[in-house]
Amino acid sequence: MKAEDAWGSRWVNCAHPLSHEFMRIACEKESLVVLAADLPTVDGIVHLIEDVGDHVCAVKTHVDMVEGFDMADWARVLDAARSRGMMLFEDRKFADIGRVAKTQMGGLYDIRSWADLVTSHSLSGPDVVDGIAAAWDDVERVGGVLLLAQMSSSGNLLDDSFTESTLDIGRASPHVIGYIGNGSSGAELRDLRSKVGEGQMIWTPGINLSAEEGPLGQRYGHPAEAVRSGSDAIIVGSGIHKSDDPSKAAREYASSSWGALLER
């Protein structure tokens, strides 16, 4: 299926090139799955990517969780993801002033050199996005920022006023590809989509085929409900990598999310 047919107005209105890249990959794999590879070793992440990569559009990492990090070793993760046509998404959640964010994009992890997408809070104002973008400019790469507009953890402080301010920052920046929404609540997602419109994406954690509360206040919603409510990418971690058969689980999440997109 052509991307413009599957995505409709989202394909037409999303201007950032990485939005189109994600939507193209989604159509190729018939999946909206983003793999949250929250594992502590390079070996574990590489093995997981090799197992489920055919059903996953992007891999989300927390590079600072990797034990004994070494850039040469990390290259194995990058190679595994790229060889399977997956985007690289570092869930860094930047939250400092622009100058510091730009520096943090380099440093030990050199995120600017390999990440296609990163997450950021909007707490420090719009300069944080400019700092992230400046870091990509320094290495002549194009990247996209996802701002946290909602969270799926219970008791989080991202209220309606915070969300509105975050959307204002996102609308004003060509570097913001979209927003992180609350995948555990269809009602919150629908409200967010009504405010975002068709010109930017919403990616959602808090997704599990078994929609029940997890440890440490994590809440979950069903992937199909999230997509029908306005999510464009479902971020799935334990539902895949803690499954007895991760490849089968990834196929199930892919099927559920893709079917919901076509229904939407």
N, C-alpha and C positions, 0 to 999 in steps of 0.2 A: 504494500500500500504506500502511496506517495505521502510524504510528510504533510503536505498542505491539506490533503484529504482527511488524515487522521487528526490533525491538530486544529484545523479550521482557523478561527480568528486569532488564536494564539500564535500560529505560524506567521500570519500576516502582520500582526502588530508588535511582536517582540523584535526589537531592533538589534540587540547585542548578538554578535556572531556566535558566541558560545551557547546562546539559547537555541539557535538553529542547529548547532552541532549536537547538542543533547537530543533534540527532537528527531534529528536524522538517525542517530544511533538507536533511539527508542523504537523507531519504525523498523529498522534493520533487525533488531533482536526481539521485537514484539514484547517489550518490557519497559516499565518505568522504574525499575529497581536500582537503587543506589546502595551498594554494600558498605555497611559500617564495619570496617575491618579493625575493630578495637581489640587487637591482640598484641601481646607484649614482645613478640619476636619476629624478625624478618622471615625466618623459615615458615612460621605459622601463617603469616600474611600471604606469602608467595604460594604456599600450598592451597590456601583457601581460594585465591584468585584463579589458580589453575583449575580448581574443582568446579567453580560456579561461574566463571567469566563469560561463558556463552549466553547467560541469561541476565547479565548485569551491565548497566550502561556506564556506571562510574563507581570508583572505589573511594570511600571517605576514610581518611586516616587521622589519627592523632599522633603525629610524628614524635612528640615529646614523651609518649608512653612507651616507646620502643627501648628495650633494655640494651645497654651497650651500643648505642647508636654509632654507626660509622657510615659516612656518605657513600663510600664505595660499595658497601653491603646494601645500603638502601636502594642503590641503582637496580638491584635485582627486583625489587617491588615495582619500580617504574617500568622496567622492561617487561615484566609479566603483565602489567595492566595495559600497556600500550600494544603489546602483541595480540591482545584479545579485544582491542577496540574500545577500551574503557577510558573515560576521562578521569583525571586525578583531582581530588577534592580534599584539601586540608582543612579540617575543622578546628582552626586555630582560635576562633572567637577573639579577634583583636579588640582591644578596648582602651587604647591609650591615645595620646596626642599623635598627630600625623607624623611628626619627625621620628618618634619612637617606633610607631608602626612600620614605617619604611625600613628602619634598622632591623626590626624583628623579622622582616621578610627575608633578610639575608642571614648573617650569623652562621651558627653551627649547622642549622638545618637547611639553609639556603632555599627557603620555600619558593622564593621568586623564580628560581631556575627550573622548577618542575611542576608546581601546582597550577592547574587550569583555573580552579575556583578556590576561594577561601570564605570562611564566615567571619563576620565582625558584629560586635555590638555597636550601638549608636550613642552610647552613654557620653562619650567625649565630644560628640558633634561631628559635622561633616568632614573635618580635616583628617579623620582616621581613614576614610575611604580614599582621599587624595594621596595620603602617604603610602597606602598599599599600592595604588595605581602607579605612583612614581617609582616604586621598587621594580615593578614589571617593566616600566619604560627603560629603566637603567640596563636591563638585560634584553631589551628589544623583544619582549613577549607581550601578548594580549591575554589578560585574565579577567575574571569576573568575580564580583563580591555578592554574597548573599547576606543580607542584614537580618538579625534576629528580631522578628516582629512579634512572635509568640514563642512560648516554650511549653513542652509537654509534661514537665515535672510539676508535682503538686506544690502549691504554695509559692510559685514563682512570682516575681514582682513586676512582670511586664503587663501592666494594666492597659486599658483602652487609650489613655492619654499617651502613654509611652509608645504604643503601637502607632498612633496617629503621627507622632513626632518622627518616628522611624521611617514611616512611609514618605513624609515630607522630604527627608534627607535622600531617600532612595530615588524619588521622582526627579530630584534636581541633579543627579549624577549619572553620566553615561556609563560609569563603571559598575553600577549596581545591576546585576542580572535579575535579581528578585529577592525573595524573602524566605526565611525559615518560619513555617507556621506550625500550629499545634495539631499534629496528626491524630491525637487521641480524642479530639472533639470536632465532629462534623459541623456543629453549630458555629463554633469559633472560626473554622475554616471558611464556611460559607460567608460569614461576615467579613473576614479578611479579603476573600476574593472580590466581594462587592466593592471594597475600597480600593483594591489594587487595580481592578479592571483587567484588560486583556494584554497590556503592553509589557508586563513583567511576569516572571515565574514565581511559583510557590513550591518549595520543597519541604517535605514533612518527615521528621523523625516521629517516634512514638507509635510505630506501626508494628502490628503482629497479627497473624491469622488467628491466634488465640488472644482475643482482646480482653486481657485482664491486667490488674495492676501488678507491676514487677517490683523488684527490690529498690530500696532507697527512694521511694516516692515516684518512680517512673510509671506513667500511665500509658495505655496502648489503645489504638483504634484499629479497625479492620482496613486493609489496604483499599478494597473496592469503595468503601464508604468515603475514605479520604479523597480518592480521585474524583468520585462523583461530586464531592463537595468543593472541588477546586484545586486540589493538589496536582502538580505536574510531575513530581518525582517522590517516590516513597523510599525513605531511608530505613533500611532493615539491618539490624545487627544480630542479636542473639537468636532471633527467629530463624536465621540461616546458620550461623557458625556454631550454635549450640545444638543444632538438630542432629539426629542420628545419621541423616543422609543430607548433607548440605546442598548437594546438586539437585536433588529432588525438591527440597524446600525452596531453592531459588527459582526453579521452574514454576512452582505453585504461586509464588509471589508475582512472578512475571505474568503468568496467565491471568491472575486476579486483577492486577493493575491494568494490563492491556485491555482486557475485556471491559473494564470500567471506563477507560478512555474512549473506546469505540461507542459505548453506551452514552457517554456524556456528549 
